[in-house]
Amino acid sequence: MSATAATLDPETSRWLRALCADGAERESGYARLHARLLRTVYGELHRRGAHSRIAGPELEDLAHEAAADALVSIRRRLPEFRGESRFTTWAYKFAIFEVSAKLGRHYRRAQPVSLDAEEWDRLPGNFNLDPARQNEWRELVAALREAVDTSLSEHQRRVFAAIVLNAVPLDALVQELGTNRNAIYKTLYDVRRKLRARLAADGHLTGDE
C-alpha cells in the first residue's frame, strides 16, 4: 500500500490496520465497513428516491447488492489507496458508483421514458411558481411540448424526457444509453438551442429570455 502512516489521519489509520490485519480481525473490519457502506447506499437511494421510483423489497435488495459489490471492489483495490483523502471518503465513492450502476440497470428494465401529459403537467410545479404565474407557464409548457414533438430527434426527445420531465439521475441515463456524461451534456446543449430557437420563432421567447 502506497499510503504511509505519517500522512494518514487517525481514523484512516485505524481502518487500514483492521483491513490489512490477519484472520478474524480483518473480517471484523470488513464487516464494520459493510455496515457503513450500507448506510451510505441507503442515504444515496433516499436522496434519489423521488426519481428512482424503487421501494419496498426491491429497494432492500438493490441496497444490499450495491453495498456488497462496493465491498468487493474495495477489497480488490485497497492496495491502490494512496491516502490522498480519508479512507471513508474513498470507500463511499464505490458505494455511490454502485448505486448509480444499479439504478441504471433498473432503468433499462423499466418502461421507456414517457412523454405523457401527466409528466408535462408536473413541469410548472417543479419550479415552485406563485399561482399568478401558473397560467403563464402552462401556456409556455404547451408550446414547449409541441416544439419537443416537432423539432427534436428521437434521441434528443428521450434525453429531454429523462432529465427534464422524469428527473432521471444523469449517471443512470448514462448507463441506460451506454454513453458518457459529455455526450449527454452535448445532447442537452443541442436540445436547449433547438427549443429556444423554436419558441422564439413562435413568439414565446424574446432574445433576453
C-alpha positions in Angstrom: 0.0 0.0 0.0 1.5 3.3 -1.0 0.0 5.4 1.8 2.3 5.9 4.7 1.2 6.1 8.3 2.8 9.6 8.8 0.4 11.1 6.2 -2.8 9.5 7.3 -5.5 10.8 9.7 -6.2 8.7 12.8 -9.5 7.2 11.5 -7.9 6.2 8.2 -5.0 4.6 10.0 -7.5 2.5 12.2 -9.4 1.4 9.1 -6.2 0.3 7.3 -4.8 -1.5 10.3 -8.0 -3.5 10.6 -8.4 -4.3 6.9 -4.8 -5.2 6.5 -4.7 -7.5 9.6 -5.0 -11.2 9.5 -7.9 -13.6 10.0 -10.8 -12.6 12.3 -9.6 -9.0 12.8 -9.6 -8.3 9.1 -13.0 -9.9 8.6 -14.4 -7.9 11.5 -13.1 -4.8 9.9 -14.7 -5.6 6.6 -18.0 -6.4 8.4 -17.9 -2.9 10.0 -17.1 -1.4 6.7 -20.0 -3.2 5.0 -22.4 -1.7 7.6 -21.0 1.8 6.9 -21.4 1.2 3.1 -24.9 0.0 3.5 -25.9 3.2 5.4 -24.3 5.2 2.6 -26.2 3.3 0.0 -29.5 3.8 1.8 -28.7 7.5 2.1 -28.0 7.9 -1.6 -31.1 5.9 -2.5 -33.2 8.1 -0.2 -31.7 11.2 -1.8 -32.7 9.9 -5.3 -35.9 8.2 -4.1 -38.3 10.7 -5.6 -37.0 10.0 -9.0 -35.9 6.3 -8.9 -39.4 5.1 -8.0 -38.0 2.0 -6.3 -39.4 1.0 -2.9 -40.1 -2.0 -0.6 -38.3 -5.3 -1.1 -36.8 -4.2 -4.4 -35.1 -1.3 -2.8 -33.8 -3.5 0.0 -32.4 -6.0 -2.5 -30.8 -3.2 -4.5 -29.2 -1.6 -1.4 -27.7 -4.8 -0.2 -26.4 -5.7 -3.6 -24.8 -2.3 -4.1 -23.1 -2.4 -0.7 -21.8 -6.0 -1.3 -20.5 -5.1 -4.7 -18.8 -1.9 -3.3 -17.1 -4.0 -0.7 -15.8 -6.5 -3.3 -14.3 -3.6 -5.3 -12.7 -2.1 -2.1 -11.1 -5.4 -1.2 -9.7 -5.7 -4.7 -8.5 -2.1 -4.9 -7.3 -1.5 -1.4 -3.6 -1.6 -2.4 -4.3 1.3 -4.7 -5.4 3.6 -1.8 -2.9 6.4 -1.6 -4.1 8.3 1.4 -5.0 11.4 -0.6 -8.4 11.6 1.2 -9.9 10.0 4.2 -10.4 6.3 3.7 -14.1 6.5 4.2 -14.4 9.3 1.6 -12.6 7.0 -0.8 -14.7 4.0 0.1 -18.0 5.7 -0.1 -17.3 6.6 -3.8 -17.5 2.9 -4.5 -20.9 2.7 -2.9 -22.3 5.7 -4.7 -20.9 4.3 -8.0 -22.7 1.0 -7.4 -26.0 2.9 -6.7 -25.7 4.6 -10.0 -24.9 1.4 -11.8 -27.8 -0.5 -10.2 -30.2 2.3 -10.9 -29.0 2.3 -14.5 -29.8 -1.4 -14.9 -33.1 -0.9 -13.2 -33.9 2.0 -15.6 -33.1 -0.3 -18.6 -35.6 -2.8 -17.4 -38.3 -0.1 -16.7 -40.8 1.2 -19.1 -39.5 3.6 -21.8 -39.2 7.2 -20.9 -42.6 8.7 -21.4 -43.8 12.0 -22.9 -47.3 11.6 -21.3 -49.5 14.6 -20.4 -49.2 13.7 -16.8 -45.4 14.2 -16.9 -45.8 17.6 -18.7 -48.4 18.7 -16.2 -45.9 18.4 -13.3 -43.3 20.6 -15.0 -44.6 24.1 -13.9 -45.0 22.9 -10.4 -41.4 21.7 -10.3 -40.3 25.4 -10.3 -42.5 26.4 -7.3 -44.0 29.3 -9.1 -46.5 31.6 -7.5 -50.2 30.9 -8.5 -50.3 34.2 -10.6 -47.7 32.7 -13.0 -49.1 29.2 -13.3 -51.3 30.0 -16.3 -48.5 31.8 -18.0 -46.2 28.8 -17.5 -48.8 26.3 -18.7 -49.1 28.2 -21.9 -45.4 28.1 -22.3 -45.3 24.4 -21.4 -47.9 23.7 -24.1 -45.7 25.4 -26.7 -42.6 23.6 -25.4 -44.3 20.3 -25.7 -45.2 21.0 -29.4 -41.6 22.1 -30.0 -40.2 18.9 -28.4 -42.5 16.8 -30.6 -41.7 18.5 -33.9 -38.1 19.9 -33.5 -36.2 17.2 -31.7 -34.8 13.9 -32.9 -35.9 10.7 -31.1 -32.7 10.5 -29.2 -33.0 14.2 -28.1 -36.6 13.7 -27.0 -35.5 10.7 -24.9 -32.8 12.6 -23.2 -35.1 15.6 -22.6 -37.9 13.5 -21.2 -35.5 11.6 -18.9 -33.6 14.6 -17.5 -36.2 17.3 -17.6 -39.6 15.6 -17.2 -38.7 12.5 -15.2 -35.6 13.8 -13.4 -33.7 10.5 -14.1 -30.2 10.7 -12.4 -27.6 11.5 -15.0 -25.5 8.5 -14.2 -28.5 6.2 -14.6 -29.2 7.7 -18.0 -25.5 7.3 -19.0 -25.8 3.6 -18.1 -29.1 3.2 -19.9 -27.8 4.7 -23.2 -24.4 3.2 -23.0 -22.7 6.6 -23.4 -20.9 9.1 -21.2 -21.6 12.4 -19.4 -20.1 14.6 -22.1 -22.3 13.1 -24.8 -25.4 13.7 -22.6 -24.3 17.3 -21.9 -23.8 17.9 -25.7 -27.3 16.5 -26.4 -28.8 18.7 -23.8 -27.0 21.7 -25.3 -28.4 20.9 -28.7 -31.9 20.4 -27.2 -31.8 23.8 -25.5 -30.6 25.5 -28.6 -33.3 24.0 -30.8 -36.1 24.6 -28.3 -35.1 28.2 -27.7 -35.0 28.9 -31.4 -38.4 27.3 -32.0 -40.1 29.1 -29.0 -38.5 32.4 -30.1 -39.7 31.9 -33.7 -43.2 31.3 -32.4 -43.2 34.5 -30.3 -43.0 32.7 -26.9 -39.5 34.0 -26.0 -37.6 37.2 -26.7 -33.9 37.4 -27.1 -33.4 38.3 -23.5 -35.3 35.4 -22.0 
